[in-house]
Amino acid sequence: MPLRFSVALGTCRQLPLLRPPTGTTRSDARKRPSAPLHRARRSQHHCDLVERGRPTGSTSTRAIAPHDDAAGTPSVVLNETAVSAAHLQPSHGGTASDVAAQQLAGSGKITVAAIDIGTNSFHLVIGVVRPNASGGHQRGFEVIDQMKEGVRLLEGGGGKFNLISSDGVESSLKVLHRFQQAAASRGASLRAVATSAVREARNGPTFVRQVKERLNLDVEVISGFEEARLIYLGVLQALPIYDKLAVTIDIGGGSTEIVLGQAARPLFTASMRLGSQRLQARFQNLAATGEFTQEEVEDCRRFVRAALADAGVVQELEVNSPAGLAFEVAVGSSGTIEAVAALAVGGHRADADSRDLQFSARQMREMMRVLLRSHTREARLKLPGMQAKRVDSVIPGAVLLDELFSALNIAHMRVSPFALREGVLQDSLIRLLPSYEMAPDIRRASLLHVAQRFDIEQRMSSALHSAQLARQMVEGLQEGPHVPPAAAALTPNDAFLLEAGVTLHSVGLFVSHASNHKHASYIIRNSEHLLGFSPQEIEMIALIVRYHRKKPPSAKHEEVARLAPQDLAVLKALVAIARLAIALERRNTAGNVAAVTVLQDEGSVVLAVTPAETENGAAADISLELWALRQELPLFEKVFDRATVVVEGGPGTDSATLLTSLDTIHSS
């Protein structure tokens, strides 16, 4: 059983083999979890599909009991052999710890790189963690460079994936050398991991030795379980699912990993020797240029179903999930699922944005119907969304995913742009940096990253304060018996998008003061660093920022005319509140205004603005803020259909005073 260590990870920063906690023997550390495991009996025909995990004695599926340390910090489960084999190394001399120490003493940022040596392709990703204002480091990392090259490692027919070819070795060495150079140019500590192809090849150890001898690069051959854990860590930094009970599926060329997790805790992991390239080799007619029969498709389906039964995935998920198979969200990752998802949505990039590609079971069924009618490569290439490089392996990969949808009763799947390599980055940062923490709310963390990145005039704290005031106004408008219809229509997610827009409203100043609202809107639409948002959410944030000043939203503008009527109504409400919140930071003090209180009746609203208290105990001067606020009232009154008055409140302001203000509105 894997050892458990806190996310605080003071105990995980050392790269040598980690020892069991005090008072625990090594045999205790390897005991099976207490949760019952119901495994289907493996048939002789399919026993080669199920990975016997390493070290000897581990199985194809693993249940992991939740664990918290004494301080209540959520745990990350580390595979003992994976930790001992970790090869986090500098890309240009010295030790990884030395490089990290030098970076901390210099700019304070830490740069790390990860190489994913897969069955079909090699990936490099380079990430950075920057210092924050409090002397620590930001939560989560920022991707600053990526590379991908196709390398077909394995040879062998009949579905036997057991030998790395000589051509594969030479191609790998060239690609890995280029990746080393890219990492060195960024001053990054480098970690390389190899998955199914290398761990199963007869000459895998020879390949690892050749890479070390030729490139002085250590390659960590990870188990299927460790691969699944790292994939889950990566997915958590791309989608807002940290607190959700999520099942994550990653279909690679040689294997498929499944994780059930919540709050960074993998509750169950499975690794199966089922992958798109492996199935393609076994069922070659499904990838041939000629006709294939329905019976050949059914053969592939039966093979996949038997493998899933042998691994006992459904039974394990039912046992280890708090609610059986009633997980909250299903997530897919890596190239096969991305390719199938693009086909399922018909290749419409507005719906297939890499930031949040998602599709339903109905779309999956319809896609399979169309795909299985396309018997030739030429026919498949004409399908909307088809990638030429996937045309030969897409049918076996799609059959595998379709069977997983059916077995796990998946109704809807989101596709993560992050997977194994980003999980390796996450894991490496945890080991290197004592102050590093995962971002439990990836949407909020990425907002802060972007706001900080473009904060050249030190307005970020002011923008964050405006966002807080905007939230107060939404909450006030939605309280009481006389809520305006425009406020009642706003959801909690709408309120969060409002906060996001207000937080980012000044990033356009990075380009120019003139038309900074348009520049900011462009940055938001095109940023790769706003993670966890759907394309529709990104567009709403961009529009809030676009219309936070100058002209209000109008159907005369093409970007507004594209919105559905209900979305346009939400946009107008959010923009009206955003303008008020930003006006209350007219002098960018990040605190002259302490709070905004909303009082309303059927036709009127009072905004009571409370000034902050200065060091000498007096109320801050907010006359300019109140003036700026009143300039924005006409749009607010129109959108919310309420006559509105602004008063300066304070600690002594009571409800009677505010009610008098309401009476003043009615009598005027």
N, C-alpha and C positions, 0 to 999 in steps of 0.2 A: 504493500500500500504506500502511496506517496506520502512524503512528509509534508507538514503544513506549516507555513510561516505567514506572519502578518504582512499586510500591505505596507505597513510602516517600514518593513524590510530592512531594519538594521541588521538582522541576522542573515539577510540574503545578499549582502553586498560582496561577500567573499566568493571568489570563483572556485576555490578547491571544494572537495566533497564536503557537503554539510552533514553534521552529525545529528542524531536524534536528540530531542530535548532531554535535559537532565532527568535521570530517573527512568528513562525509557530505553529498553534494549533494542538492538537492531531487529531481533525477531518480533518484538512488539510493534515496531514501526512498520513491519510488513504484514501485520495481521489484516485479514479481510474486514471490510466494514460490517457493521452490525445489521444494516438493512438487508433484507432477503433478496437474493438474486435468482431469478427464474430463467434459466437458459434452455433454449431448445436443444434437443439432441442433434449433434452434427452428423449428417450423413457422410458416408465414405466418399460420395461423389463430390461433395462441396467442401470437404475439410480444408482444402488448400485456399479457400477464399477468406478464411478467418485468421486474422493476424494473431499469432502467439506473441504477446507483448514481451519486450525485453525489460528487465531481466527475466530469466526462466521462471515460469510459474504464473505469470500474469496472463490474462485472457483477453479476448477480443472486446469485451465491454467492461466498464468499471463504474461502480457507484462510489461517490465521494460524499462523505458525511459533511454537512455544513460545520464550520468552525469559526469561532470568534476568539480573539485574544482577550486578555484581561481588560484592556481599555475599550473593548467593543469595536475594534477596527476590523472591517471585513477582511477575510483571508483570501490569499491566492494560493492555490495548491501547486506545489512544485514537484515535478517528478525527480526522484532522487538521482537516478542515473543521468537524467538530462542536466541537472545542476552540476554533477561531477564532470560532465563532458562539455560544459559550456566553454566556448572559445571566443570570448569577447576580447578583441585585440586591436591595437592601433594600426592604422593603415600606413603609417610612415615612421615606425620606430618607437622605442620606449614601451612601457606597459600601458594598458587601457586606463588603469588608475592614475598613472602619471599624466597621461593626456588630459583626463578629466580634471585633475588638480590644476594643471596649467590653464585650462579654459576657465575654471572657476576663479583663478587668481587674475585672469585677464578681463575679458568681456563679461564673464559670469555665465555665459551661455554654454550649454553642453551639446555637442553634435555627435550623433551616432548614425551608423549605417547598418543595414541588414541585407543579406543576400539569401534568396530562396532558390535552392537548386531543385527544380521540379522535374517531372517526367517529360513534359513537352517544352518547357520554357524556363529561363532563368530570369529572376527579377532582382533589381536593386532599388532600395528606397533609402533616402537620407532624411533624417529628421533632426530638429533642433528644439531644445527647451530653453527659453529665455528667462532671465531673472525678473521678478516682479518688484513692485514698489516697496513691499514689506521686508525685503532682504532674502526671501525664499525664491522659489521658482514657480512659474505658471503650472497649472494643472494640464496634463495632456501635452502632446508634442505638435509641432508644425512641420509638415512635409515640405522640404525645400528642393528636392530633386528626385527623379525616378528614371529608371532605365529598364527595358525589357528586351530580351532577345530569344528567339526560338532555337531550342537545342533539343534534338531527339536523342535521348541517352540510350534507350534500350533497343535490343534487337531480339528477334525470336518470334516464331509464328505459333499458331494454334493457341493463342492466349497465354503462352509462357513468357513471362517477363523476368528474365533471369541473367542477362548478360549486358554489360555496358560495352558498346562497340568501340573499336579503336578510333573510328571517325568521331564518335561521341566524346571520347576522351580529349582528342585534339581540339575539337570545337569548344568544349567546355573550358579548356585552359585559356584559349584566346578570349572568350567572353569574360571569364573570371578576372583575367588580367586587366581588361578594360574597366570592369567594375572597381577593381582595386585602385586604378588611377583616378576614377571619378570620386571615390571616397577620400583618397588622399588630397585631392584638390580642395576638398571642403574641411580638411583637418579632422575627419571623423574617425572614431573608434568603430571597428568593423566586426561584425559577427556573421558567419555563414552557416546556414543549416541545410541539410539535405533530407529529403523525404522518401517516399515510397520507392522510387527507382533505385536509389543508392542503397537503402537499407535491405532491399530484397535481392539485389544483383549478387551473383556468385563472386564477382570480382569487385564488389563495392569497397572492401577494405583496401584493395590495390589502388582503386581510383582515389580514395582519400589520401593515401600515401603519396601518389603522384602529384596531387595538388599541393601537398605540403612541400615536397621536394622541389618542384618546379617554381612555385609561386610564394613559398613560405606562408601559405594561408591554411589555417586550421579549419576543417569542415566538421561540424557537429552533426552526426547522423542521429536524428531524433526518432523516438518511437511514435507509433500512430497516436497513442494517448497524449503524448506531449505536443504533437502537431495539433490535435484537437483543442487542447487547452490554449495554445498560443493563438490559434484562429479565433477563439472566443474573445481573448484579450484584444485582438485587433478589431473585431466587429464592434466591441463596446466603445471604441473611439471614433466610430463612423456614424452610428445610429443612436437615437435617444431611447435605449432599451435597458439601461443600467438596472433599474428597479423592477423590470418586468421579468416574469418567468418566460424565458425564450428558448426555443430549440433552434440551433444553428446547424446548417448542413453545408458542407464544402465538398464538391465533387471535383477531384483532380484527374490527372491522366491515369494514375495507377491505383488510387485509393479514394475512399469516401470517409469523411470524418463527421460525426454527429455529436453535438454537445447539448445537454440540457443545463441551463445555468440561470442564476439570478444574483444580482448585486455582486458581480465578479466572482461568484462561487460556482465552479462547475459541479453540478449535482450528479452528473452522469456523463461519461464519454464512451464513444464507440469508434473503432476504426476498422473498416472492412476493405478487403482487397477487391474492390469494385471501383473502376474508374472508366472514363470515356475511352481512353486509348486501349486499355486492357480489354474492354468489351468490343471495341472496334477490331482488335486482332482476333478475338474468339469468334465473332459473328461477322466475317468479312463480307458476306453478301450484302449486309445492310449498308456498307460503305462503298460498294462497287458501282461502276458506271452503268451496269446493266440493271435488269429488273430484279426485284426481290419479292418474295411471296409473303402473304399474311402469316403463314405457318412459321417462317423464319423470324418474323417479329414476335410471334407468340413464344417461340423457343427462347428468345432473349428475355422476354417477360418472365417465363417460368424460371429461368436461371437466376434472375434478379430476386424474384420472390423467395426462392429457396435459400439464397444467400442471406436475405433479411431474416428469414425464419431461423436459420442456423445461428445467426448472431444474436437472436433474441432481442432485437432492438425494441420492438413494440412492448414486449413484456417488461423489459428493463425500464422503459420510460413510464409505464403505468405504475411500477413499484416506486420509482424514485421521484416522480413528480408529486407535489402535494395534492394535485387534483387529477391524477391519472394522466390522460392525454390532453387535458384542458389547459395547455400552455397559452400564454397571452399573445405571443407573436412568433412567427416562423421567419427565419432569416436565411438567405442563401448567399454563398460567396464563391469567388473565383470564376475562371473563364467559361466553363461549361454552363453554369447556371446563368451567367450574364448573357451568353449567346441564346439560350433557350428563352430567357425573359424578353430579349429583344424581338424574337420571333413571336412570342405570345402577345406582345402589344403592337404587332404589325410594323415594327420599325419606326414608329412615330417618335421622333426624338424629343418632342415636347413632353411625352409621357415616359420616355426612356432615358431621362437625364441621369448621368452617372452618379449624381448625388443622391438620387432616390428612385431607382428603378424598382417597380413593383407590379405584381400581376396576380390574378385570381385563379382559383381552380377552374372556373368556367373558361377563362382565357387559355389555360393550360390544355383543357380537353379539346377546344376548338383548334388550337395550334397543332396538337397531335393528329387530329383528323386530316388537316391540310398537309402536314409534313409526310404522313404515311401514304398519301396519294402521290407524292413526288418521288417516283422510283429511280430517277437518274440524277446525276450530279448537276446536269444542265437545268433540270426542273427545279432542283433545290436552290440553285444559285439565283433564280428569279424571285424567290420568296422575299417579301419585304422584311428587312432586318437581318437577312442571312449574311454571315461573315464568310468570305471565301476560304479562310484558313480553317474553318470549322465544318465545312461542307461534308467531309468524309466521316467525322466522328459525331456529328450532331444527333443522328438518329439513336445510336446506342446510349448517348448521354441523356437524350430526352426521354427515352424509355425508362432509364434508371430514375430520373427525377419524377416522372409520372407515377412510377410505382411507389416512390417515397411519399408523394402527395396522397396516394390512396391508402397506404399502410398507416400513415400518421394522421390521416384525416385533416390535412392542411387545407384551409379555405382561402388563404391569402398569404403571399410571400413577399417580403421586402428583400432587396438585393443590396448587400453591403459593398461599397467600393474598397473597403479595407479587409484584409484577411491575414494569412500567416505572417507575411513579412512585416506588416505593421504591428502584429502581436509580438514578434521578435524585438522590434524597436522598443515597445512598451516594457517588455521583460528586461531588456538590457538597461534601460533607464532606471528601472526599479533597483537593479543591482548596483549601478554606478553612483546614483545620486540619493543621498539620505533624505533630502527634502522633497523628492519627487512623489507626486500623488497622481493616481488616475483621476480623470474627470468624470464624476458620476453623472453630471448633466452636460453631455457633450455639446448640446446646442448653446447653452449659456457660456461654456468655456470657449467655444470657437468664436462667439461674438466678442468676448473680451480680448481674444488674441488679435482679431482683425482691428478692433478699436484701438488697441495699443500699438499695433503695427503702423497705423496711419496717424498717430497722435503727435503731429509735429508742433502743435501750438499749445500742448498741455491742456487740452479741453476735455480729456476723457473723464476726469472726475466730475466736471460740470455736466457732461452728457449723462453720466450714471445717475446724478442727482435729479436731473430732469426726468429720467426714466422712472425713478422712484415716485416723483410727483405725479406723473402720468398714471401710474398704477393706483395711487391714492384717489385720483379723480374718477377712474373707472369704477373702483369699489364704492365710492360715494354715490355715483350716479345709479348704481344698481341696487342701492339699499332703499328701503321704505316702500310705502304703498303707491307712490306716484312715479314709478320708473319710466322715463321716456322710452318709447318703442325702439328708438335707435340704440339706446343703451342696453335694453333687454335682449336685443339680438346678438350682443357680443358674447362670445364664448371665452373660457379661460385661455384657450390657445390664441384667440384674437388679441387678448390683453397682453400675452407674451410677445406676439409679433409687434405690437405697439411699443413695448419696452425695447425690443430689438431695434426697431427703426429709430427711436429716439437716441438709443445708445450709439448708433452709427451715423447719426445725422451730420456730423461734422467731418467725416473722413474725406470728403471731397476737397477740403482745404489743402490736403496733401498735393493736389494738382494745381488749384488756383482758387483765389477768393471769388473771382467772377464765375458765376454759374456753378458754385460749389455744390449745390443740391443735385445738379445733373451729373457732375463728376462722381458724387457719392453714389448715386443710383447706378451708374455704370460699374463702379468698383464692386458693389454688392452683387450685381447680376453675374459678374464674370470672375468672382473670387473662387478659388479652389478650397478655401479654408473655412467656409461656413458649412460645417458638418451637421448632419442630422436633420436638415431642413428639406422638405419636398420642393420641387421646382415652383409649385404654386405659392408656397410660403416665402421662398426667396423673392418671387415677383411682388408679393404684397409688401414685404419689407422695403424693396427697392422703390415701390410707388409711394409709400409713406415718406420716405426720405426725399423723393423727387418733389413732393408737394408740401414739404414742411415750411416752405417759404415761397414768396412770389404768388403766382396764380394757383387757385385751388383746383382739384381734379375736375376735369371736364370731358364729356363724351366726344368733344371735338378732337381730343388727343387720341391718336391711334392706340397707344398702350392702355388707355382707359376704356376705349370703345370695345376692346376685346373681352372685358370682364362681363361675367354674368350679372344680372341685375342685383342679386343678393350680395354678391361680392363687391359691387360698386357701392352699395349702401354701407357695407362694413368699412370699406376704404375711406369714405367720406367721414364717418364717425371717428375712425382712428386718426385721420389727418387733423380733424378739428381739435381733438384732445392733445395731439402731439404739438400743435402750434402753441397751445396754452402752456404746456409743460416747458417747452423750450424758451418761451417768453419769460418765464419765471426765473431763468438763468441768464437774463440779458447781459449781466456784467461778468458772467463766468466765474462766480465766486464759489460755486459748489457748496452753498450752504447759507446764503443770506435769508432764503426762505426755508423755514423749518417744516412747514406742512400746509396742506390745502384741505379744508373741510367743505363738504358739499351738503347743502340743505335745499330741499325742493318740495314743491307742492304740484298741483295739477298743471299749472302753466308757468311756473317760475322756478328759477335756480339762484341760489346765493353761493358764491365762491368766497369763503373766508380764508384769507391768506395770512398765515401766522409767521411773523419775522423771527429769525433766530436771535438768541441772546448773545451779546458781545462780551468780551472779557471783563468789562467794567459793570456788567449786569444790565446794561441798557438794551433796548430792542434795536436790531439792525435797521438801517435805513433801506427800505424796499420801495421807495417812491418810483424809481426808474422801472423796477420790475412790474409794479402795478400799472404803470402807464403802458408798458409793452403788452401786458396781459389784456388790457382793455382794447388795444388795437386789433386783437385777434377775436374779439367777441362776436362780431357779425356772422362769421362762418359758423361758429359754435351754436349761436341762437337759431340759425337757419336749419342746421342739420338736426339738432335735438328738439326743435320746435318749442323752445322755452325762452322767455324773456330772462335775462341774466344780469345780475349786479355783482360787483366785486367790492368787498370790504376788507379792511385790514383787521385781522383778528389778533388774538394774543391769549396769554394764560388767563386773563380775566374775562374773556369774551364768553358769555353764556348763551344758551339757546334762545332766551328771551330777546337778546339783542339781535340775533340772526332772524328771528321771526319778525321783528320790527322791520328789518331790511326787506323781507318778503312783502309786508304790508305796504312798504314804500313803493315797491314795484307795482302793486295792484292799483295804488292811488295815483300813480303818475300816468 
